[in-house]
Amino acid sequence: MNNVLLFCDPGIDDSLAIMYALLNPEINVVGIVSSYGNVPQQQATQNVAYLLKLAGRDDIPIIAGARSPLSGEIAVFYPEIHGEEGLGPIRSPETIQHEVVNFDEIFKIIEKHAGNLVIVDVGRSTSLAIAFLLGGEEYLHKVKAVYCMGGAFLVPGNVTPVAEANFHGDAIAANLVLNKLRNVHITPLNVTNYAIITPEIIQQITAQSFNAFTQLIKPIFDYYTAAYKKLDPSLTGSPLHDVFTIFALVNPEQVQYVNRQASVSIEFNDTKGESIADFRARSSEQVTANTDHIAIQFNYQTFVKDFINVMTTRKKEP
């Protein structure tokens, strides 16, 4: 069982990842940090509260995360991908009530699960970087591993020719996370672009009412797929970048990594957010606590099978 502290910014892909994590029998979600990213922080928090309400998981704390990047830039949102409120055509009810706790709850969770906690960050890395700046090595090095969705190594970016959205959205924070935290597993566009879920798979999942999320899955997925189709008409479905990151945690034998020290360009020019690592044929680095693990390949058929199995799980009790 993996105790997971999830940093996110839902967002359709993040929302599907939250559902996947809550339903997965191998994961114990111990807290969710909601930050700006796909939508403003306040809306992200509302969306998290809605999903936890559907799951009957009022026991999971929502932690208020960052509202803007460390650089002080104005955050850019993507309503054309996720909808104005982050759930495509769905509006989370404004009547949903869920206590939002202060940022220092992160350190209480780390202390409680010291040595047996995994941080999964599928949004902008601002909140995770702030956690390091406030808690330092004393707290963050008690975390067993960090799984971070971001980057594009030797492949095109998705918001600029060289940069992926999470790393570009706060390049300073992403660079800090990769260089200061230990045992970081990066799931970049190199692999997540191929974590495609098709409409046929979604139809198979939603053919029956399996759990509280079933009726929500198809409308948000259809919205997401339509948006991706406009970007790339050749796609047969949608890449679930954030779901894949949690899949990688639970199924380590199904993902292949290379070990490199990675960094992110923090220059405010055309290279901002670019993922950097030494991939030369003769490059070899001694693996240390600060070495990053960059995903480069995975078993697609296992990913699809796992996604179907988890998303058709009956309600998991806390």
Summary of the structure (lengths in Angstrom):
residues: 318
radius of gyration: 18.0
end to end distance: 12.8
largest distance: 58.3
contacts: 1129
relative contact order: 0.16
helix: 39%
strand: 18%
